[in-house]
């Protein structure tokens, strides 16, 4: 029964795609995008495909986003009818996102996580790199890997739609220090680091620690207990919807973004959670590592620090200086608008595609 329902659902989805193709304006620049998940199911799909499509259309592109549920035959049929200039495959996490399955003028591979660090995914990532005309990466760490298999590789940091949110200034907020992660159990090294920082910080100033992406996993409950023993009030926050998460951040005075450089997968991270901090006026504390010093200016738009002692010292400064929090948050949001707003990112993507893939046609 379930198989029949899925088949009927896919037929309906394909009909809707063809209806969209009929009504979509004609353009010299045509792109079909294969996301790996739904808009709600994946933040990277939301920002790098669904929201990106809206802004690329505003820039003159004809964009068709294929429902991720479509079968291989449906995808191939769509491509044959549309005949796009570009087929964009978003990550290898969808089993049908593989270049050898499709006939397309140009294939662009988009990868914003270090999936190649998973041995089971390594071959698929390499195939996508070698089988694509162009590779777009979410960070320099990912770029350096992909350059081994394709010499046309570019970094485009993951942005976020400007939400034009209204919120209370950081200077008016209580001493709430947040670690905004989607899965706090999975990032055990980062969690341990946050715990060590908290143990130093509580000796300097009172604060409350909010851990997002938390469940009742024994490891997290044990961490919460350890924090209580040293006098830190630690709130575990279950996974929230996108809007609920952002609303919650409006209460936070400082946002932590620890990266375990010993963890190869963590080294592939870029700006996902940082975008949320900047959208809600949460001053950022992160490492002097990866792509962050290229974007943030230490002491002007964020705090860049190394080691538990320096992290604790700099967080204490932020908690004691409300005006500094306001300044950092304001400057960070200005930098966000200049570099990471989805419309700005779409301009970068569009320019890359025209220069690297469509140059001959457009001329």
C-alpha positions as a Markdown table, in Angstrom:
| # | Residue | x | y | z |
|---|---|---|---|---|
| 1 | Unk | 0.0 | 0.0 | 0.0 |
| 2 | Unk | 2.8 | 2.4 | 0.9 |
| 3 | Unk | 4.5 | 1.7 | -2.4 |
| 4 | Unk | 1.4 | 2.5 | -4.3 |
| 5 | Unk | 1.0 | 5.8 | -2.3 |
| 6 | Unk | 4.6 | 6.8 | -3.1 |
| 7 | Unk | 4.1 | 6.1 | -6.8 |
| 8 | Unk | 0.9 | 8.1 | -7.0 |
| 9 | Unk | 2.6 | 10.9 | -5.0 |
| 10 | Unk | 5.5 | 11.0 | -7.4 |
| 11 | Unk | 3.2 | 11.0 | -10.5 |
| 12 | Unk | 1.5 | 14.1 | -8.9 |
| 13 | Unk | 4.8 | 15.7 | -8.2 |
| 14 | Unk | 6.0 | 15.2 | -11.8 |
| 15 | Unk | 2.8 | 16.7 | -13.1 |
| 16 | Unk | 3.3 | 19.8 | -10.9 |
| 17 | Unk | 6.9 | 20.1 | -12.1 |
| 18 | Unk | 5.8 | 20.0 | -15.8 |
| 19 | Unk | 3.1 | 22.6 | -15.0 |
| 20 | Unk | 5.8 | 24.8 | -13.4 |
| 21 | Unk | 8.0 | 24.4 | -16.5 |
| 22 | Unk | 5.1 | 25.5 | -18.8 |
| 23 | Unk | 4.4 | 28.7 | -16.8 |
| 24 | Unk | 8.0 | 29.6 | -16.0 |
| 25 | Unk | 9.4 | 32.5 | -18.1 |
| 26 | Unk | 11.8 | 31.6 | -20.9 |
| 27 | Unk | 15.4 | 32.5 | -20.5 |
| 28 | Unk | 18.8 | 32.1 | -22.1 |
| 29 | Unk | 20.0 | 30.7 | -18.8 |
| 30 | Unk | 18.3 | 27.5 | -17.7 |
| 31 | Unk | 19.2 | 25.4 | -14.6 |
| 32 | Unk | 17.6 | 22.3 | -13.0 |
| 33 | Unk | 18.4 | 21.7 | -9.4 |
| 34 | Unk | 18.3 | 18.3 | -7.6 |
| 35 | Unk | 18.2 | 18.9 | -3.8 |
| 36 | Unk | 19.0 | 16.1 | -1.5 |
| 37 | Unk | 16.1 | 16.9 | 0.9 |
| 38 | Unk | 13.0 | 19.0 | 1.3 |
| 39 | Unk | 13.1 | 22.6 | 2.3 |
| 40 | Unk | 12.1 | 21.8 | 5.8 |
| 41 | Unk | 14.1 | 18.6 | 6.0 |
| 42 | Unk | 17.6 | 20.1 | 5.5 |
| 43 | Unk | 18.9 | 23.6 | 6.3 |
| 44 | Unk | 21.5 | 23.2 | 3.5 |
| 45 | Unk | 18.8 | 22.3 | 0.9 |
| 46 | Unk | 16.7 | 25.3 | 2.1 |
| 47 | Unk | 19.5 | 27.8 | 1.7 |
| 48 | Unk | 21.6 | 26.4 | -1.1 |
| 49 | Unk | 18.7 | 25.2 | -3.4 |
| 50 | Unk | 15.1 | 26.3 | -2.5 |
| 51 | Unk | 15.9 | 29.9 | -1.4 |
| 52 | Unk | 18.7 | 30.2 | -3.9 |
| 53 | Unk | 16.3 | 29.3 | -6.7 |
| 54 | Unk | 14.1 | 32.3 | -5.8 |
| 55 | Unk | 17.0 | 34.7 | -6.0 |
| 56 | Unk | 18.5 | 33.2 | -9.2 |
| 57 | Unk | 15.1 | 33.7 | -10.9 |
| 58 | Unk | 15.1 | 37.3 | -9.8 |
| 59 | Unk | 18.5 | 37.5 | -11.6 |
| 60 | Unk | 17.1 | 36.3 | -14.8 |
| 61 | Unk | 17.6 | 32.5 | -14.6 |
| 62 | Unk | 14.9 | 30.0 | -15.4 |
| 63 | Unk | 15.2 | 27.6 | -12.5 |
| 64 | Unk | 13.4 | 24.3 | -12.0 |
| 65 | Unk | 13.7 | 22.6 | -8.6 |
| 66 | Unk | 12.9 | 18.9 | -8.9 |
| 67 | Unk | 11.2 | 17.3 | -5.9 |
| 68 | Unk | 13.7 | 15.1 | -4.2 |
| 69 | Unk | 11.3 | 12.2 | -4.2 |
| 70 | Unk | 11.3 | 11.8 | -8.0 |
| 71 | Unk | 12.6 | 8.5 | -9.4 |
| 72 | Unk | 15.5 | 8.2 | -11.7 |
| 73 | Unk | 13.3 | 7.8 | -14.8 |
| 74 | Unk | 11.3 | 10.9 | -13.8 |
| 75 | Unk | 14.5 | 12.9 | -13.4 |
| 76 | Unk | 15.8 | 11.8 | -16.7 |
| 77 | Unk | 12.5 | 12.6 | -18.4 |
| 78 | Unk | 12.5 | 16.1 | -16.8 |
| 79 | Unk | 16.0 | 16.8 | -18.1 |
| 80 | Unk | 15.2 | 15.6 | -21.6 |
| 81 | Unk | 12.2 | 17.9 | -21.8 |
| 82 | Unk | 13.8 | 20.9 | -20.1 |
| 83 | Unk | 17.3 | 20.5 | -21.7 |
| 84 | Unk | 18.9 | 22.9 | -19.1 |
| 85 | Unk | 22.2 | 24.5 | -19.6 |
| 86 | Unk | 23.1 | 23.3 | -16.1 |
| 87 | Unk | 22.1 | 20.5 | -13.8 |
| 88 | Unk | 23.0 | 21.2 | -10.2 |
| 89 | Unk | 23.4 | 18.2 | -7.9 |
| 90 | Unk | 23.3 | 19.2 | -4.2 |
| 91 | Unk | 25.6 | 16.8 | -2.2 |
| 92 | Unk | 25.9 | 13.0 | -2.6 |
| 93 | Unk | 23.5 | 12.4 | 0.2 |
| 94 | Unk | 20.7 | 11.7 | -2.2 |
| 95 | Unk | 21.3 | 8.3 | -3.9 |
| 96 | Unk | 20.4 | 9.6 | -7.3 |
| 97 | Unk | 22.7 | 12.6 | -7.2 |
| 98 | Unk | 25.4 | 11.1 | -9.3 |
| 99 | Unk | 26.6 | 12.6 | -12.6 |
| 100 | Unk | 26.9 | 9.3 | -14.6 |
| 101 | Unk | 23.1 | 8.9 | -14.3 |
| 102 | Unk | 22.3 | 12.0 | -16.4 |
| 103 | Unk | 22.8 | 13.5 | -19.8 |
| 104 | Unk | 23.3 | 17.2 | -19.3 |
| 105 | Unk | 25.1 | 20.1 | -21.0 |
| 106 | Unk | 26.9 | 20.9 | -17.8 |
| 107 | Unk | 26.8 | 19.4 | -14.3 |
| 108 | Unk | 27.6 | 21.4 | -11.2 |
| 109 | Unk | 28.3 | 19.6 | -8.0 |
| 110 | Unk | 27.4 | 21.5 | -4.8 |
| 111 | Unk | 29.0 | 20.2 | -1.5 |
| 112 | Unk | 28.9 | 22.1 | 1.8 |
| 113 | Unk | 29.8 | 19.3 | 4.3 |
| 114 | Unk | 32.9 | 17.1 | 4.5 |
| 115 | Unk | 31.0 | 14.0 | 3.4 |
| 116 | Unk | 34.2 | 12.6 | 2.0 |
| 117 | Unk | 35.4 | 12.0 | 5.6 |
| 118 | Unk | 32.9 | 9.2 | 5.7 |
| 119 | Unk | 34.6 | 6.2 | 4.1 |
| 120 | Unk | 31.2 | 5.0 | 2.8 |
| 121 | Unk | 30.7 | 8.2 | 0.9 |
| 122 | Unk | 34.2 | 8.9 | -0.3 |
| 123 | Unk | 33.9 | 7.2 | -3.7 |
| 124 | Unk | 30.6 | 9.0 | -4.4 |
| 125 | Unk | 32.1 | 12.4 | -3.7 |
| 126 | Unk | 35.1 | 11.7 | -5.9 |
| 127 | Unk | 32.8 | 10.6 | -8.7 |
| 128 | Unk | 30.8 | 13.8 | -8.4 |
| 129 | Unk | 33.9 | 15.9 | -8.5 |
| 130 | Unk | 35.4 | 14.1 | -11.6 |
| 131 | Unk | 32.0 | 14.0 | -13.4 |
| 132 | Unk | 31.1 | 17.6 | -13.0 |
| 133 | Unk | 32.0 | 20.7 | -15.0 |
| 134 | Unk | 32.3 | 22.8 | -11.8 |
| 135 | Unk | 32.3 | 22.2 | -8.1 |
| 136 | Unk | 30.9 | 24.7 | -5.6 |
| 137 | Unk | 32.1 | 24.1 | -2.0 |
| 138 | Unk | 30.9 | 25.5 | 1.4 |
| 139 | Unk | 34.4 | 26.0 | 2.8 |
| 140 | Unk | 38.1 | 26.1 | 2.0 |
| 141 | Unk | 38.6 | 22.7 | 3.7 |
| 142 | Unk | 36.2 | 21.1 | 1.3 |
| 143 | Unk | 37.7 | 23.0 | -1.6 |
| 144 | Unk | 41.2 | 21.7 | -0.9 |
| 145 | Unk | 39.8 | 18.1 | -1.1 |
| 146 | Unk | 37.8 | 18.6 | -4.2 |
| 147 | Unk | 40.7 | 20.3 | -6.1 |
| 148 | Unk | 42.4 | 16.9 | -6.2 |
| 149 | Unk | 39.7 | 15.7 | -8.6 |
| 150 | Unk | 38.5 | 18.8 | -10.4 |
| 151 | Unk | 40.5 | 22.0 | -11.2 |
| 152 | Unk | 37.3 | 24.2 | -11.4 |
| 153 | Unk | 36.4 | 24.4 | -7.8 |
| 154 | Unk | 35.1 | 27.5 | -6.0 |
| 155 | Unk | 34.2 | 28.3 | -2.4 |
| 156 | Unk | 30.8 | 29.9 | -1.8 |
| 157 | Unk | 29.9 | 30.1 | 1.9 |
| 158 | Unk | 26.4 | 29.0 | 2.9 |
| 159 | Unk | 24.2 | 32.1 | 3.4 |
| 160 | Unk | 20.8 | 32.7 | 4.7 |
| 161 | Unk | 17.7 | 34.6 | 3.8 |
| 162 | Unk | 17.6 | 38.1 | 5.5 |
| 163 | Unk | 14.6 | 37.8 | 7.8 |
| 164 | Unk | 14.4 | 41.5 | 8.7 |
| 165 | Unk | 13.8 | 40.5 | 12.3 |
| 166 | Unk | 13.1 | 42.9 | 15.1 |
| 167 | Unk | 14.6 | 41.9 | 18.4 |
| 168 | Unk | 15.9 | 43.4 | 21.7 |
| 169 | Unk | 19.5 | 44.6 | 21.7 |
| 170 | Unk | 22.1 | 42.2 | 23.0 |
| 171 | Unk | 22.9 | 44.7 | 25.7 |
| 172 | Unk | 19.5 | 44.2 | 27.3 |
| 173 | Unk | 19.7 | 40.4 | 27.6 |
| 174 | Unk | 20.5 | 38.3 | 30.6 |
| 175 | Unk | 23.8 | 36.4 | 30.9 |
| 176 | Unk | 22.7 | 33.5 | 28.7 |
| 177 | Unk | 25.6 | 31.8 | 26.8 |
| 178 | Unk | 24.3 | 29.6 | 24.0 |
| 179 | Unk | 25.7 | 26.7 | 22.0 |
| 180 | Unk | 23.5 | 26.6 | 18.9 |
| 181 | Unk | 24.0 | 23.2 | 17.4 |
| 182 | Unk | 21.6 | 20.8 | 15.6 |
| 183 | Unk | 22.9 | 17.7 | 17.5 |
| 184 | Unk | 24.8 | 18.4 | 20.7 |
| 185 | Unk | 25.2 | 14.7 | 21.4 |
| 186 | Unk | 27.0 | 14.0 | 18.1 |
| 187 | Unk | 29.6 | 16.7 | 18.7 |
| 188 | Unk | 31.2 | 15.2 | 21.8 |
| 189 | Unk | 34.6 | 16.9 | 21.5 |
| 190 | Unk | 32.9 | 20.3 | 21.1 |
| 191 | Unk | 30.6 | 19.6 | 24.0 |
| 192 | Unk | 33.6 | 18.7 | 26.2 |
| 193 | Unk | 35.3 | 21.9 | 25.2 |
| 194 | Unk | 32.2 | 24.0 | 26.1 |
| 195 | Unk | 32.2 | 22.2 | 29.5 |
| 196 | Unk | 35.8 | 23.1 | 30.2 |
| 197 | Unk | 35.2 | 26.8 | 29.2 |
| 198 | Unk | 32.1 | 26.9 | 31.4 |
| 199 | Unk | 34.1 | 25.5 | 34.4 |
| 200 | Unk | 36.6 | 28.4 | 34.1 |
| 201 | Unk | 33.9 | 31.0 | 33.3 |
| 202 | Unk | 31.7 | 30.3 | 36.3 |
| 203 | Unk | 34.6 | 31.2 | 38.6 |
| 204 | Unk | 34.6 | 34.7 | 37.0 |
| 205 | Unk | 30.9 | 35.5 | 36.5 |
| 206 | Unk | 27.4 | 34.1 | 36.9 |
| 207 | Unk | 25.7 | 32.9 | 33.7 |
| 208 | Unk | 23.3 | 30.3 | 32.3 |
| 209 | Unk | 24.4 | 27.8 | 29.6 |
| 210 | Unk | 21.9 | 26.8 | 26.9 |
| 211 | Unk | 22.6 | 23.7 | 24.8 |
| 212 | Unk | 20.5 | 23.4 | 21.7 |
| 213 | Unk | 19.8 | 20.3 | 19.6 |
| 214 | Unk | 19.6 | 18.3 | 22.9 |
| 215 | Unk | 17.7 | 15.1 | 23.7 |
| 216 | Unk | 17.5 | 13.0 | 26.9 |
| 217 | Unk | 20.5 | 11.1 | 25.8 |
| 218 | Unk | 22.5 | 9.8 | 28.9 |
| 219 | Unk | 25.6 | 11.6 | 27.8 |
| 220 | Unk | 23.8 | 15.0 | 27.7 |
| 221 | Unk | 22.1 | 14.4 | 31.0 |
| 222 | Unk | 25.4 | 13.5 | 32.5 |
| 223 | Unk | 26.9 | 16.7 | 31.1 |
| 224 | Unk | 24.0 | 18.7 | 32.6 |
| 225 | Unk | 24.7 | 17.1 | 35.9 |
| 226 | Unk | 28.4 | 17.9 | 35.7 |
| 227 | Unk | 27.5 | 21.5 | 35.0 |
| 228 | Unk | 25.2 | 21.7 | 38.0 |
| 229 | Unk | 27.9 | 20.3 | 40.3 |
| 230 | Unk | 30.2 | 23.3 | 39.4 |
| 231 | Unk | 27.4 | 25.8 | 39.8 |
| 232 | Unk | 26.4 | 26.3 | 36.1 |
| 233 | Unk | 22.7 | 26.3 | 35.3 |
| 234 | Unk | 22.6 | 24.3 | 32.1 |
| 235 | Unk | 19.4 | 24.2 | 30.0 |
| 236 | Unk | 19.1 | 21.4 | 27.4 |
| 237 | Unk | 16.9 | 22.5 | 24.5 |
| 238 | Unk | 15.3 | 19.9 | 22.3 |
| 239 | Unk | 15.5 | 20.3 | 18.5 |
| 240 | Unk | 13.3 | 23.2 | 17.4 |
| 241 | Unk | 11.8 | 24.4 | 14.2 |
| 242 | Unk | 13.7 | 27.0 | 12.2 |
| 243 | Unk | 11.5 | 29.8 | 13.4 |
| 244 | Unk | 11.4 | 28.6 | 17.0 |
| 245 | Unk | 15.1 | 28.3 | 17.1 |
| 246 | Unk | 15.6 | 31.9 | 15.9 |
| 247 | Unk | 13.0 | 33.2 | 18.3 |
| 248 | Unk | 14.8 | 31.5 | 21.2 |
| 249 | Unk | 18.2 | 33.0 | 20.2 |
| 250 | Unk | 16.7 | 36.5 | 20.8 |
| 251 | Unk | 17.2 | 35.8 | 24.6 |
| 252 | Unk | 20.9 | 35.0 | 24.3 |
| 253 | Unk | 23.8 | 37.3 | 25.1 |
| 254 | Unk | 26.6 | 35.3 | 23.6 |
| 255 | Unk | 26.7 | 32.5 | 21.0 |
| 256 | Unk | 29.4 | 29.9 | 21.0 |
| 257 | Unk | 30.7 | 28.2 | 17.8 |
| 258 | Unk | 33.4 | 25.7 | 18.9 |
| 259 | Unk | 35.1 | 23.6 | 16.3 |
| 260 | Unk | 37.1 | 20.5 | 17.0 |
| 261 | Unk | 40.0 | 20.8 | 14.6 |
| 262 | Unk | 40.9 | 17.2 | 15.4 |
| 263 | Unk | 37.6 | 16.1 | 13.9 |
| 264 | Unk | 37.9 | 16.2 | 10.1 |
| 265 | Unk | 34.1 | 16.4 | 9.6 |
| 266 | Unk | 34.0 | 19.5 | 11.9 |
| 267 | Unk | 36.8 | 21.1 | 9.9 |
| 268 | Unk | 34.4 | 21.2 | 6.9 |
| 269 | Unk | 31.9 | 23.4 | 8.7 |
| 270 | Unk | 31.3 | 27.0 | 7.6 |
| 271 | Unk | 28.6 | 29.5 | 8.5 |
| 272 | Unk | 25.3 | 27.6 | 9.0 |
| 273 | Unk | 24.7 | 28.2 | 12.7 |
| 274 | Unk | 26.7 | 31.5 | 12.7 |
| 275 | Unk | 24.1 | 32.9 | 10.2 |
| 276 | Unk | 21.4 | 32.3 | 12.8 |
| 277 | Unk | 23.4 | 34.1 | 15.5 |
| 278 | Unk | 23.9 | 37.1 | 13.3 |
| 279 | Unk | 20.3 | 37.2 | 12.2 |
| 280 | Unk | 19.2 | 37.5 | 15.9 |
| 281 | Unk | 21.9 | 39.8 | 17.3 |
| 282 | Unk | 23.9 | 37.2 | 19.2 |
| 283 | Unk | 27.6 | 38.1 | 19.4 |
| 284 | Unk | 29.8 | 35.3 | 18.2 |
| 285 | Unk | 32.7 | 33.5 | 19.8 |
| 286 | Unk | 34.6 | 31.1 | 17.6 |
| 287 | Unk | 38.1 | 29.9 | 16.8 |
| 288 | Unk | 40.9 | 31.7 | 14.9 |
| 289 | Unk | 40.7 | 28.9 | 12.3 |
| 290 | Unk | 39.1 | 27.7 | 9.1 |
| 291 | Unk | 37.3 | 30.4 | 7.1 |
| 292 | Unk | 36.3 | 32.5 | 10.1 |
| 293 | Unk | 39.2 | 35.0 | 10.2 |
| 294 | Unk | 38.5 | 35.7 | 6.5 |
| 295 | Unk | 35.0 | 36.9 | 7.4 |
| 296 | Unk | 35.1 | 38.1 | 11.0 |
| 297 | Unk | 37.4 | 40.9 | 12.4 |
| 298 | Unk | 38.4 | 40.0 | 16.0 |
| 299 | Unk | 37.0 | 42.5 | 18.5 |
| 300 | Unk | 35.0 | 44.3 | 15.8 |
| 301 | Unk | 32.4 | 41.8 | 14.4 |
| 302 | Unk | 33.1 | 38.7 | 16.6 |
| 303 | Unk | 35.4 | 37.3 | 19.2 |
| 304 | Unk | 38.1 | 34.9 | 17.8 |
| 305 | Unk | 39.9 | 33.0 | 20.5 |
| 306 | Unk | 42.0 | 29.9 | 21.0 |
| 307 | Unk | 42.0 | 27.6 | 24.1 |
| 308 | Unk | 39.6 | 27.4 | 27.1 |
| 309 | Unk | 41.3 | 30.1 | 29.1 |
| 310 | Unk | 41.1 | 32.7 | 26.3 |
| 311 | Unk | 37.5 | 31.7 | 25.5 |
| 312 | Unk | 36.4 | 32.2 | 29.1 |
| 313 | Unk | 38.3 | 35.5 | 29.4 |
| 314 | Unk | 36.7 | 36.9 | 26.2 |
| 315 | Unk | 33.2 | 35.6 | 27.1 |
| 316 | Unk | 33.5 | 37.2 | 30.5 |
| 317 | Unk | 34.3 | 40.5 | 28.8 |
| 318 | Unk | 31.2 | 40.3 | 26.6 |
| 319 | Unk | 29.0 | 39.5 | 29.6 |
| 320 | Unk | 30.4 | 42.5 | 31.5 |
| 321 | Unk | 30.3 | 44.9 | 28.6 |
| 322 | Unk | 26.8 | 45.2 | 27.1 |
| 323 | Unk | 27.8 | 48.0 | 24.7 |
| 324 | Unk | 30.5 | 45.7 | 23.3 |
| 325 | Unk | 27.9 | 43.1 | 22.6 |
| 326 | Unk | 25.8 | 45.6 | 20.7 |
| 327 | Unk | 28.8 | 46.7 | 18.6 |
| 328 | Unk | 29.9 | 43.2 | 17.7 |
| 329 | Unk | 26.3 | 42.2 | 16.8 |
| 330 | Unk | 25.7 | 45.3 | 14.7 |
| 331 | Unk | 29.0 | 44.9 | 12.8 |
| 332 | Unk | 28.5 | 41.2 | 12.3 |
| 333 | Unk | 25.0 | 41.7 | 10.8 |
| 334 | Unk | 26.5 | 44.4 | 8.4 |
| 335 | Unk | 29.1 | 41.8 | 7.3 |
| 336 | Unk | 26.3 | 39.2 | 6.9 |
| 337 | Unk | 24.4 | 41.5 | 4.6 |
| 338 | Unk | 27.5 | 42.1 | 2.5 |
| 339 | Unk | 28.6 | 38.5 | 2.2 |
| 340 | Unk | 26.0 | 35.9 | 3.4 |
| 341 | Unk | 22.6 | 37.3 | 2.6 |
| 342 | Unk | 21.0 | 34.8 | 0.1 |
| 343 | Unk | 20.6 | 37.4 | -2.6 |
| 344 | Unk | 24.3 | 38.3 | -2.3 |
| 345 | Unk | 25.2 | 34.6 | -2.4 |
| 346 | Unk | 22.9 | 34.1 | -5.4 |
| 347 | Unk | 24.8 | 36.9 | -7.3 |
| 348 | Unk | 28.1 | 35.0 | -6.6 |
| 349 | Unk | 26.6 | 31.7 | -7.7 |
| 350 | Unk | 25.1 | 33.3 | -10.9 |
| 351 | Unk | 28.4 | 34.9 | -11.8 |
| 352 | Unk | 30.3 | 31.7 | -11.3 |
| 353 | Unk | 27.9 | 29.7 | -13.5 |
| 354 | Unk | 28.1 | 32.3 | -16.2 |
| 355 | Unk | 31.8 | 32.6 | -16.1 |
| 356 | Unk | 32.8 | 29.0 | -15.7 |
| 357 | Unk | 30.0 | 27.2 | -17.5 |
| 358 | Unk | 27.9 | 29.5 | -19.8 |
| 359 | Unk | 30.5 | 31.9 | -21.0 |
| 360 | Unk | 30.6 | 30.8 | -24.6 |
| 361 | Unk | 26.9 | 30.6 | -24.9 |
| 362 | Unk | 26.1 | 34.0 | -23.4 |
| 363 | Unk | 28.8 | 35.7 | -25.6 |
